[in-house]
């Protein structure tokens, strides 16, 4: 597919690093994040979604601005729809996953474990009688390792403190901030007719101060359900209408793929459907129209970055 940003090679910025979705360069204590259109699920890059990178980047920028009174973040500027210049900080190797509902199709999902009969999951005791996609009494934090390669692994609070990944004081701060971010995100989404089901936050340390990094409340890092139809569909045992990557995960799961072996090829119709959902959630949350652009975008990115290369 030609109309996507698969990767980008920028001159004069030194070594390029690759994450699952982002390419980045480090220069003068700044990290230049280029959010591509790559899409991953089950910890595997499955293909490319038009405009996905810009949606993630611009939506994260929206949330970083809105939540800076809760916690500092690494954003410095947005020189291009696909680019964010951020402060380079030391990452904390824990993904803070906050869940308001019991759901999911991946190995780290709490529903997968609950369905198998587990009741203590991530060190948290869950009550009997829960159904898939049911709202939990209160949001829970289910942390995982931040894996550079391969699968993230589950963590419990006890393991985090025993391994001394972070100090008890920092861990308590991370929990408090994660729940405050989730509460705020829930309220904003609710006004837009959306349920913020679950999400993940990543933190770093700027000196000894906690700082929010990566992305916030995007359809890659969060599940979003349609509020108006949730209750009716839940009572019928149907999957909620969604605006996130779960749509893609479910398609692959139904085609027999959950991360093992070779994934089936993503059809163009699925690419378009996922793209439309990502754009729609951006517009619903921000209240702004997403401006589509023409591909290729590499020259545009280089030109827009030229203005910020002199830090």
C-alpha positions in Angstrom: 0.0 0.0 0.0 1.6 3.3 -1.1 -0.5 5.7 1.0 1.2 5.0 4.4 4.3 6.0 6.3 6.2 2.8 6.9 9.4 4.3 8.2 11.5 7.5 7.7 15.2 8.1 7.2 16.3 11.6 8.2 19.7 13.0 7.4 21.9 14.8 9.9 20.3 13.4 13.0 22.7 10.5 13.6 21.5 7.0 14.5 17.9 6.0 13.9 16.2 3.8 16.5 13.1 1.7 15.8 10.3 0.9 18.2 7.2 -1.1 17.3 5.4 2.0 15.9 7.8 4.9 16.3 11.2 5.7 14.7 13.3 8.1 16.8 16.5 10.0 16.9 18.3 11.4 20.0 20.0 14.7 19.7 21.0 17.3 22.3 19.0 15.7 25.1 16.0 15.7 22.9 14.2 12.7 21.4 12.6 13.2 18.0 9.7 10.8 17.7 8.3 10.0 14.3 5.0 8.1 14.7 4.7 5.8 11.6 1.6 4.0 10.3 2.8 0.6 11.5 0.3 -1.3 13.6 1.2 -4.0 16.0 -0.9 -6.4 18.0 0.1 -9.5 20.0 3.5 -7.8 20.1 3.9 -8.3 16.3 3.9 -5.7 13.5 0.9 -6.7 11.4 0.8 -4.0 8.7 0.1 -0.4 8.1 -2.9 1.9 8.6 -3.3 5.2 6.7 -3.1 8.3 8.9 -2.7 6.2 12.0 0.7 7.8 12.9 -0.7 11.3 12.7 -3.8 10.4 14.8 -1.7 8.9 17.6 0.8 11.8 17.6 -1.9 14.6 17.6 -4.1 12.8 20.0 -1.2 12.3 22.4 -0.4 16.0 22.1 -4.0 16.8 23.0 -3.9 14.7 26.1 -0.4 15.8 27.2 -1.6 19.4 27.1 -4.8 18.6 29.0 -3.1 16.5 31.8 0.0 18.6 32.5 -1.6 19.8 35.7 -1.8 16.1 36.9 1.8 15.2 36.0 4.6 16.7 34.0 5.2 15.2 30.6 8.0 15.0 28.0 6.4 16.9 25.2 8.3 20.0 23.8 6.8 20.6 20.4 4.8 19.2 17.5 6.6 20.4 14.3 4.7 18.0 12.1 1.5 15.9 12.3 3.7 12.8 12.6 6.4 14.2 14.8 6.8 15.1 18.4 10.0 16.5 19.9 10.3 15.4 23.5 12.7 15.6 26.4 15.0 12.7 26.7 14.5 11.1 30.1 15.3 7.8 31.8 12.4 5.4 31.2 10.9 3.3 34.1 10.6 -0.3 32.8 7.0 -0.7 34.0 3.8 -0.3 31.9 1.0 1.0 34.1 -2.1 -0.7 32.7 -5.3 0.7 34.3 -8.5 -1.3 33.7 -12.0 -0.2 34.4 -13.7 -3.2 32.8 -12.8 -7.0 32.5 -12.2 -7.7 28.8 -9.5 -8.6 26.3 -8.3 -11.3 23.9 -4.5 -11.2 24.5 -2.5 -13.3 26.9 -2.0 -10.4 29.3 -5.7 -9.6 29.4 -7.5 -10.2 32.7 -10.5 -11.7 31.0 -8.4 -14.5 29.5 -7.2 -15.5 32.9 -10.6 -15.1 34.6 -12.2 -17.3 31.9 -9.7 -20.1 32.7 -10.8 -20.0 36.4 -8.1 -17.7 37.9 -9.4 -15.3 40.5 -6.2 -13.8 41.7 -4.7 -12.0 38.7 -1.8 -9.7 38.9 -1.9 -10.2 42.6 -5.5 -8.8 42.7 -8.5 -10.8 43.9 -11.4 -10.7 41.5 -15.0 -11.7 42.6 -16.9 -14.6 41.2 -19.6 -14.2 38.6 -18.0 -11.5 36.4 -18.9 -11.6 32.7 -16.8 -10.5 29.8 -16.8 -6.7 29.2 -18.4 -6.0 32.7 -17.5 -2.9 34.6 -15.3 -3.5 37.6 -16.3 -2.1 41.0 -13.2 0.2 40.9 -10.4 0.6 38.3 -7.4 -1.7 38.9 -3.8 -1.4 38.0 -2.3 -4.4 36.3 1.4 -3.6 35.6 3.6 -5.3 33.1 7.3 -5.2 32.2 8.3 -2.9 29.5 9.9 -5.3 27.0 12.3 -4.0 24.4 11.6 -7.1 22.3 9.1 -9.9 22.6 6.2 -10.0 25.0 5.6 -7.9 28.0 5.3 -9.9 31.2 2.9 -9.6 34.1 4.0 -8.0 37.3 2.5 -7.7 40.8 3.0 -5.0 43.2 4.9 -7.4 45.5 7.2 -8.4 42.7 7.9 -4.7 41.8 8.9 -3.9 45.3 10.8 -7.2 45.9 12.9 -6.7 42.7 13.4 -3.0 43.7 12.4 -1.9 40.1 11.3 1.3 41.8 11.2 2.5 45.4 8.0 2.1 47.4 7.6 5.9 47.4 7.9 6.2 43.6 5.6 3.2 43.1 2.9 4.8 45.2 3.3 8.0 43.2 3.0 6.1 39.9 -0.2 4.4 41.1 -1.7 7.7 42.3 -0.9 9.5 39.1 -2.1 6.6 36.8 -5.4 6.5 38.6 -5.8 10.3 38.4 -5.0 10.3 34.7 -7.6 7.5 34.1 -10.2 9.3 36.1 -9.7 12.5 34.1 -9.6 10.6 30.8 -12.8 8.8 31.7 -14.6 12.1 32.3 -13.4 13.7 29.0 -14.3 10.6 27.0 -17.7 10.3 28.8 -18.6 13.8 27.5 -17.7 12.6 24.0 -20.0 9.6 24.3 -17.1 7.2 24.8 -16.2 4.8 27.5 -12.5 4.7 28.4 -12.3 0.9 29.1 -8.6 0.5 29.9 -5.3 2.1 28.9 -1.6 2.1 29.6 0.7 4.8 30.9 4.5 4.9 30.7 6.6 7.0 33.0 10.2 8.2 33.2 12.4 10.1 35.5 13.6 13.7 34.8 16.3 13.8 37.4 14.3 12.5 40.4 10.9 13.8 39.2 8.2 11.6 37.7 7.3 12.5 34.1 4.7 11.0 31.7 6.1 9.7 28.4 5.2 7.8 25.3 1.5 8.3 24.4 -1.7 9.0 26.2 -5.3 7.7 25.7 -4.8 6.7 22.0 -6.5 3.9 20.2 -3.2 2.0 20.3 -2.8 2.3 24.1 -6.5 2.3 25.1 -9.8 0.6 24.5 -12.7 2.9 23.7 -16.3 1.7 23.6 -19.4 3.5 22.3 -21.3 4.6 25.5 -24.8 4.7 23.9 -24.9 1.0 22.9 -22.7 -0.5 25.5 -25.4 -1.6 28.0 -27.7 -3.1 25.4 -24.9 -5.1 23.7 -23.4 -6.2 27.0 -26.8 -7.6 28.2 -27.0 -9.6 25.0 -23.5 -10.9 25.3 -22.3 -9.0 22.2 -18.9 -7.3 21.9 -19.2 -3.5 22.4 -18.9 -1.2 19.5 -15.4 0.2 19.7 -13.0 2.7 18.2 -9.7 1.1 19.0 -7.2 -1.7 18.1 -9.4 -4.3 19.6 -11.3 -4.4 16.3 -8.1 -5.5 14.7 -7.2 -8.0 17.4 -10.6 -9.6 17.2 -10.3 -10.0 13.4 -7.0 -11.7 13.8 -8.2 -13.9 16.6 -11.2 -15.0 14.5 -8.8 -15.9 11.7 -6.8 -18.1 14.1 -4.0 -15.8 15.0 -3.0 -14.7 18.5 0.7 -14.0 18.1 2.1 -17.4 17.2 3.3 -18.4 13.8 2.8 -16.3 10.6 -0.1 -13.8 10.7 -2.7 -13.7 7.9 -2.2 -10.8 5.5 -4.3 -7.7 6.4 -6.8 -7.0 3.7 -7.1 -3.5 2.4 -10.8 -3.3 3.5 -9.6 -3.9 7.1 -6.9 -1.2 6.8 -9.6 1.3 5.7 -11.9 0.3 8.5 -9.3 0.6 11.2 -8.1 4.0 9.7 -11.7 5.3 9.8 -12.1 4.2 13.4 -8.8 5.9 14.5 -9.8 9.2 12.8 -13.3 9.1 14.3 -12.0 8.6 17.9 -9.6 11.5 17.4 -12.5 13.7 16.2 -14.8 12.6 19.0 -12.3 13.2 21.8 -10.8 16.5 20.6 -13.8 18.0 18.9 -11.6 18.8 15.9 -11.8 17.6 12.4 -8.8 15.5 11.3 -7.2 17.0 8.3 -6.2 14.2 5.8 -3.1 14.8 3.8 -1.4 13.3 0.8 1.3 10.7 0.9 4.2 10.4 0.7 5.1 12.6 3.7 8.9 12.1 4.1 9.8 15.4 2.5 7.2 17.3 4.6 8.6 15.8 7.8 12.2 16.7 6.8 11.1 20.3 6.0 9.1 20.7 9.2 11.9 19.3 11.3 14.5 21.7 9.8 13.0 24.5 11.9 13.7 22.6 15.2 17.1 21.1 14.5 18.8 24.1 16.1 18.0 23.4 19.8 
